[in-house]
């Protein structure tokens, strides 16, 4: 009897790998091809919000620095390209949106910030002649945001692209 109770308690505290299998995500992600992957799906977990529950910015309002009220110590992500006026993305906005889809100097960019792991990265959104638009999946891997592109619903690890 005691052995059965201990075994039952031990099984109740084990996280089963099936919790992280793509079949559980099929309703939310019907267009995602889970047969193509380079990660262990057991490393993926829900971050809380659903797909697009944290709304990425589809466009960015550009405001001259002279018109912005901010502290000189405010953290920002800056992007500087040759021959283009640099652009600054305040972390206070990226914390709420996590992704800003923008175009700078004719180059489509995804400016990303994961508040959980405090990482900011910028990606060129062009792939195989197509411009991708990124959103927040609501999933995490190694405490880092998983992004998705709206064109194929493919998942992209924010920290590695």
C-alpha positions in Angstrom: 0.0 0.0 0.0 2.7 2.5 1.0 4.7 1.5 -2.1 1.7 2.2 -4.3 1.1 5.6 -2.7 4.8 6.6 -3.1 4.8 5.5 -6.7 1.6 7.4 -7.4 3.1 10.6 -5.8 6.3 10.2 -7.8 4.4 9.9 -11.1 2.2 12.9 -10.2 5.2 15.2 -9.9 6.9 14.1 -13.2 6.3 16.4 -16.2 5.5 14.2 -19.1 7.2 14.9 -22.4 3.8 14.6 -24.2 2.9 18.1 -22.8 5.3 19.7 -25.3 4.4 17.7 -28.4 3.2 19.5 -31.6 -0.1 17.6 -31.6 -1.1 19.7 -28.6 -0.5 22.9 -30.5 -2.4 21.9 -33.7 -5.5 24.0 -33.0 -3.5 27.1 -32.3 -1.0 26.5 -35.1 -2.9 24.7 -37.9 -0.6 26.1 -40.7 2.7 25.2 -38.9 4.7 22.3 -40.4 5.9 20.6 -37.3 7.7 17.9 -39.4 10.5 20.3 -40.1 12.4 21.2 -36.9 15.9 21.6 -35.5 15.0 21.7 -31.7 13.8 19.3 -29.1 10.1 20.1 -28.6 10.4 19.1 -25.0 12.3 22.4 -24.5 9.3 24.4 -25.6 6.7 25.7 -23.1 3.9 28.2 -22.9 4.9 31.7 -21.8 1.3 32.4 -20.8 -0.2 34.5 -23.6 -1.5 32.8 -26.8 -0.3 33.5 -30.3 -0.3 37.3 -30.9 -1.4 37.7 -27.2 1.6 40.1 -27.1 0.9 42.3 -30.2 4.0 42.9 -32.3 4.2 46.3 -34.0 3.4 46.0 -37.6 4.6 49.6 -38.3 6.7 52.0 -36.3 5.9 55.7 -35.8 9.2 57.6 -36.3 9.5 60.7 -34.1 12.5 63.1 -34.1 14.6 62.9 -31.0 14.0 66.6 -30.3 10.3 65.8 -29.8 10.7 62.8 -27.4 10.6 63.1 -23.7 13.0 60.6 -22.2 15.7 60.2 -19.7 19.3 60.3 -20.9 19.7 57.0 -19.2 16.7 55.3 -20.9 17.7 52.0 -22.4 17.2 51.7 -26.1 18.0 49.4 -29.0 19.7 51.4 -31.8 20.0 50.4 -35.4 22.5 52.1 -37.6 23.0 51.4 -41.3 25.4 53.1 -43.7 24.0 56.3 -45.1 20.8 56.2 -43.0 19.8 58.2 -40.0 20.1 55.8 -37.0 16.9 54.8 -35.3 16.3 54.2 -31.6 13.7 51.8 -30.2 13.0 52.4 -26.5 13.0 49.2 -24.4 9.9 50.5 -22.6 7.9 50.0 -25.8 9.6 46.8 -26.8 8.9 45.3 -23.4 5.1 45.5 -24.3 5.4 44.5 -27.9 8.6 42.4 -28.1 8.8 42.8 -31.9 8.8 45.8 -34.1 8.5 45.1 -37.8 10.1 48.1 -39.4 11.9 49.3 -42.6 15.1 51.3 -42.3 17.0 52.5 -45.4 14.8 50.2 -47.6 15.7 47.1 -45.5 12.8 45.4 -43.7 13.9 44.7 -40.1 12.5 42.8 -37.1 13.7 44.6 -34.0 13.2 42.1 -31.1 13.4 42.2 -27.4 12.8 39.4 -24.9 12.1 40.8 -21.5 12.4 37.5 -19.8 16.1 37.0 -20.9 16.8 40.7 -21.5 18.1 40.1 -25.1 17.7 42.5 -28.0 18.5 41.5 -31.5 17.7 42.9 -35.0 17.1 40.7 -38.1 16.7 41.3 -41.8 13.2 40.1 -42.5 14.0 39.1 -46.1 14.2 35.4 -46.9 14.3 33.7 -50.3 12.9 36.9 -52.0 10.0 37.2 -49.5 9.6 39.8 -46.8 8.4 38.1 -43.6 6.4 39.8 -40.8 7.0 38.5 -37.3 4.8 38.0 -34.3 5.0 36.7 -30.8 4.1 33.0 -30.5 3.5 33.0 -26.8 5.9 30.1 -26.5 9.3 30.0 -24.8 12.4 27.9 -25.3 15.2 28.2 -22.7 13.4 31.2 -21.2 13.6 33.0 -24.6 10.8 34.1 -26.8 9.8 32.1 -29.9 8.7 34.3 -32.7 6.7 33.2 -35.8 6.4 34.6 -39.3 2.8 35.4 -40.5 3.5 34.0 -44.0 4.2 30.4 -43.0 3.6 30.2 -39.2 7.1 28.9 -38.9 8.7 29.3 -35.5 11.9 31.2 -34.9 14.0 31.3 -31.8 14.6 35.0 -30.9 18.1 34.6 -29.5 19.4 32.6 -32.5 17.2 33.8 -35.3 
